[in-house]
Amino acid sequence: MGQFEIAGASADDIRALVAWSADEGWNPGDSDGQAFFPTDPDGFLFGRLDGEPVASISAVRYGTDFGFIGFYIARPSVRGQGYGIQVWRAGMARLAGRNVGLDGVLDQQDNYRASGFRRAWNNIRYEGVPSSGGSGGERADGITLRDARTVPFGQLAAYDRRFFPAPRPGFLASWVGLPDRTALVAIRDGELAGFAVVRACHGASRVGPLYASSQEVAAALVGGLSATSPGAPVAIDVPDINAPSVELMERLGLSPSFEAARMYTGPDPDVDLAGLFAVTTLELG
């Protein structure tokens, strides 16, 4: 047995972490690390065996009472040797006293339950080329699509808070501002009625979040985002408890390709599930 140590990640380590998740087939965004790391720089942990990184976890703190686990990876060469569980315990210790969420692969649910998690819903990834599209500007249905970066940031952050368990202005500012993504809002009757972001990824471009006051608004946002890269596939992580979102994905001709269980250690957060058509990211919530 070599010397195993757990310590915080550097900015360079985050690039390796994104590469590891791509190896796992999780299709991370090309620049996600640039939004993830500043959200909680101390929240990314690496386990190193004789100085070589072999395991990871993110244990990101939001606000004063919420946290999210992600990037729980042990490299194939060391699996079954106990290094992964040591990193897991370190991550959970960092979030002690908080309601903790995660999106876990389905066959690991029993292990997560043993750590105090319980299932709230499943996120189903729908993937493909949407069968219908749209564009910005005024539409016949009264929905106007605008660049989200033209909206006062405080208004956008307050809207995001309706659908996420804690304020996350630092994350959101990076998420909408990175150059390899498009962020749109939907305006209807002068009010903010939806918000969505698409980002370049290793595979199909990921849409997340997708918030909308109705299925019609969600469809307009997906159409507007798809119009930026006509004919290109997208991947959208949909809570299965939002029946109108599942129905919309099927109507757009998208197919399920992956599924993860959203689990919490505490009560389900008080968020607008009816308007949550797709989660932002399986890695940070």
KAURKA-V40880 format. One line per field, one symbol per residue. ss: DSSP state (~ for helix, > for strand, _ for the rest). phi: phi as a letter, one per 20 degrees, with the letter a starting at -180 (. if undefined). psi: psi as a letter, one per 20 degrees, with the letter a starting at -180 (. if undefined). A space follows every 10 residues. Layout:
BEGIN
ss = ???
phi = ???
psi = ???
END
This chain:
BEGIN
ss = ___>>>>>__ ~~~~~~~~~~ ~~~_____>_ _~~~~~~~~_ ~~~>>>>>>_ _>>>>>>>>> >>___>>>>> >>>>_~~~__ __~~~~~~~~ ~~~~____>> >>>>>~~~~~ ~~~~___>>> >>>>>>>>__ ______>>__ __>>>>>~~~ __~~~~~~~~ ~_______~~ ~~~~~~~___ >>>>>>>>__ >>>>>>>>>_ >___>>>>>> >>__~~~~~~ ~~~~~~~~~_ ___>>>>>>_ __~~~~~~~~ ~___>>>>>> >>>>______ __~~~>>>__ _____
phi = .eedcdbfee fffffffffg ffffnelffg dggfeffffa geeddceddl nefcbbadce ecldbcbceb lecdfgfdfn dnfffffgff ffffdgndfd dbddfffdgf ffffenecfd adededcqeg fccbbfnfdf eneddcfffe egfgfffffg ffdcfbfbff fffffeeffe bdccdddclm dfdabbcccf cfdffedrfc dafaffffff ffffffffbg nefcccedff eegffgffgf ffnecfcabc eeccedfgfe ceffeeebff bfeco
psi = pappqprqqr hhhhghghgg hhhijimqqh jhhhhggihn hjjoppppok ippiqrqpnp ppbijqrppa koppqhijqj jjhghggghg ghhhjpiqpp rroqqhijgh ghhhjjqqpg rqppopqaop iqaaraaprh jjpppqphii pphhgghhgh hhiqiqqlhg ghgggiiqik qppqqpppkj qoirpqpqqq rhcqppppro qqirhggghg ggggghihmp iqqrppoppi inghgggggh hijqqpiqqq ppqqhaqpqn rnhhinhqrg qigj.
END
